[in-house]
């Protein structure tokens, strides 16, 4: 399992469902990490190619570089807005303002 606070650059695939984010090793298809939406926040960089997953308590901070960061961000924001109990998670200020546009 991954150690928090340690940097690594590996090629991953991201799965998203109503349970949360699921990160897989692209090479061998093994599950690296599953993250529930509860307490999780996400944002996308201004350049639209970095997806950031984090917890306010700093127990998690993941940065994923992908051309699809903006698409993933939009998908997750809409999924959680439409299908999940919004009391389980919170959106960052930029996420909330993006929803208003």
C-alpha atoms as a printed R data frame, in Angstrom:
    type eleno elety resid chain resno       x      y       z
1   ATOM     1    CA   UNK     A     1   0.000  0.000   0.000
2   ATOM     2    CA   UNK     A     2   1.197  3.559  -0.633
3   ATOM     3    CA   UNK     A     3   2.907  5.481   2.131
4   ATOM     4    CA   UNK     A     4   1.573  8.989   2.721
5   ATOM     5    CA   UNK     A     5   4.099 11.772   2.550
6   ATOM     6    CA   UNK     A     6   6.175  9.937  -0.041
7   ATOM     7    CA   UNK     A     7   6.452 11.103  -3.629
8   ATOM     8    CA   UNK     A     8   6.182  8.650  -6.450
9   ATOM     9    CA   UNK     A     9   5.668  8.991 -10.157
10  ATOM    10    CA   UNK     A    10   3.785  6.032 -11.535
11  ATOM    11    CA   UNK     A    11   1.388  5.634 -14.401
12  ATOM    12    CA   UNK     A    12  -2.147  5.127 -13.061
13  ATOM    13    CA   UNK     A    13  -5.718  4.767 -14.206
14  ATOM    14    CA   UNK     A    14  -8.531  6.402 -12.256
15  ATOM    15    CA   UNK     A    15 -11.912  4.796 -11.707
16  ATOM    16    CA   UNK     A    16 -14.827  6.808 -10.346
17  ATOM    17    CA   UNK     A    17 -18.150  5.597  -9.024
18  ATOM    18    CA   UNK     A    18 -20.623  6.580  -6.303
19  ATOM    19    CA   UNK     A    19 -18.234  5.196  -3.678
20  ATOM    20    CA   UNK     A    20 -15.303  7.453  -4.599
21  ATOM    21    CA   UNK     A    21 -12.008  7.464  -6.489
22  ATOM    22    CA   UNK     A    22 -10.159  4.231  -7.244
23  ATOM    23    CA   UNK     A    23  -6.561  4.443  -8.384
24  ATOM    24    CA   UNK     A    24  -5.029  1.525 -10.286
25  ATOM    25    CA   UNK     A    25  -1.494  0.770 -11.385
26  ATOM    26    CA   UNK     A    26  -1.721  1.090 -15.158
27  ATOM    27    CA   UNK     A    27   1.008 -1.487 -15.775
28  ATOM    28    CA   UNK     A    28  -0.365 -4.434 -13.788
29  ATOM    29    CA   UNK     A    29  -3.982 -3.254 -13.196
30  ATOM    30    CA   UNK     A    30  -3.673 -3.688  -9.412
31  ATOM    31    CA   UNK     A    31  -5.632 -1.422  -7.077
32  ATOM    32    CA   UNK     A    32  -3.344  1.080  -5.374
33  ATOM    33    CA   UNK     A    33  -5.828  3.144  -3.387
34  ATOM    34    CA   UNK     A    34  -9.576  3.654  -2.958
35  ATOM    35    CA   UNK     A    35 -10.750  6.988  -1.589
36  ATOM    36    CA   UNK     A    36 -14.255  7.567  -0.313
37  ATOM    37    CA   UNK     A    37 -15.800 10.940  -1.105
38  ATOM    38    CA   UNK     A    38 -16.364 11.446   2.614
39  ATOM    39    CA   UNK     A    39 -14.068 14.252   3.765
40  ATOM    40    CA   UNK     A    40 -12.352 14.349   0.388
41  ATOM    41    CA   UNK     A    41 -11.937 17.518  -1.641
42  ATOM    42    CA   UNK     A    42 -10.746 17.929  -5.194
43  ATOM    43    CA   UNK     A    43  -9.643 20.717  -7.430
44  ATOM    44    CA   UNK     A    44  -8.135 21.237 -10.861
45  ATOM    45    CA   UNK     A    45  -5.186 23.492 -11.633
46  ATOM    46    CA   UNK     A    46  -5.616 26.712 -13.564
47  ATOM    47    CA   UNK     A    47  -3.811 25.055 -16.471
48  ATOM    48    CA   UNK     A    48  -6.462 22.274 -16.394
49  ATOM    49    CA   UNK     A    49  -3.974 19.373 -16.403
50  ATOM    50    CA   UNK     A    50  -3.459 18.681 -12.691
51  ATOM    51    CA   UNK     A    51  -6.156 17.001 -10.624
52  ATOM    52    CA   UNK     A    52  -5.601 17.467  -6.894
53  ATOM    53    CA   UNK     A    53  -7.247 15.246  -4.255
54  ATOM    54    CA   UNK     A    54  -6.810 16.301  -0.643
55  ATOM    55    CA   UNK     A    55  -8.172 16.284   2.875
56  ATOM    56    CA   UNK     A    56  -8.227 19.439   4.993
57  ATOM    57    CA   UNK     A    57  -6.505 17.604   7.845
58  ATOM    58    CA   UNK     A    58  -3.513 17.103   5.496
59  ATOM    59    CA   UNK     A    59  -3.671 13.315   5.829
60  ATOM    60    CA   UNK     A    60  -3.814 13.113   2.039
61  ATOM    61    CA   UNK     A    61  -2.555 15.206  -0.855
62  ATOM    62    CA   UNK     A    62  -2.433 13.599  -4.301
63  ATOM    63    CA   UNK     A    63  -1.588 15.410  -7.513
64  ATOM    64    CA   UNK     A    64  -2.337 13.617 -10.751
65  ATOM    65    CA   UNK     A    65  -1.097 14.975 -14.075
66  ATOM    66    CA   UNK     A    66  -3.470 14.235 -16.925
67  ATOM    67    CA   UNK     A    67  -4.907 16.005 -19.924
68  ATOM    68    CA   UNK     A    68  -8.311 14.852 -18.679
69  ATOM    69    CA   UNK     A    69  -8.066 16.577 -15.260
70  ATOM    70    CA   UNK     A    70 -10.781 19.085 -16.082
71  ATOM    71    CA   UNK     A    71 -13.079 16.363 -17.425
72  ATOM    72    CA   UNK     A    72 -12.559 14.183 -14.320
73  ATOM    73    CA   UNK     A    73 -13.135 17.183 -12.071
74  ATOM    74    CA   UNK     A    74 -16.417 18.018 -13.805
75  ATOM    75    CA   UNK     A    75 -17.584 14.392 -13.755
76  ATOM    76    CA   UNK     A    76 -16.893 13.946 -10.045
77  ATOM    77    CA   UNK     A    77 -18.433 17.292  -9.128
78  ATOM    78    CA   UNK     A    78 -21.622 16.507 -11.028
79  ATOM    79    CA   UNK     A    79 -21.755 12.928  -9.751
80  ATOM    80    CA   UNK     A    80 -21.494 13.985  -6.125
81  ATOM    81    CA   UNK     A    81 -23.892 16.887  -6.632
82  ATOM    82    CA   UNK     A    82 -26.588 14.720  -8.221
83  ATOM    83    CA   UNK     A    83 -26.300 11.332  -6.566
84  ATOM    84    CA   UNK     A    84 -24.634 11.569  -3.204
85  ATOM    85    CA   UNK     A    85 -25.570 13.038   0.149
86  ATOM    86    CA   UNK     A    86 -23.757 16.388   0.112
87  ATOM    87    CA   UNK     A    87 -23.382 16.318   3.893
88  ATOM    88    CA   UNK     A    88 -20.727 13.586   3.469
89  ATOM    89    CA   UNK     A    89 -18.193 15.758   1.689
90  ATOM    90    CA   UNK     A    90 -17.416 19.340   0.914
91  ATOM    91    CA   UNK     A    91 -16.246 21.043  -2.230
92  ATOM    92    CA   UNK     A    92 -13.400 23.494  -2.331
93  ATOM    93    CA   UNK     A    93 -14.294 27.131  -2.958
94  ATOM    94    CA   UNK     A    94 -13.161 26.869  -6.547
95  ATOM    95    CA   UNK     A    95 -15.315 23.774  -7.031
96  ATOM    96    CA   UNK     A    96 -18.352 25.539  -5.661
97  ATOM    97    CA   UNK     A    97 -17.784 28.581  -7.869
98  ATOM    98    CA   UNK     A    98 -17.269 26.365 -10.925
99  ATOM    99    CA   UNK     A    99 -20.664 24.783 -10.292
100 ATOM   100    CA   UNK     A   100 -22.324 28.208 -10.340
101 ATOM   101    CA   UNK     A   101 -21.013 28.995 -13.846
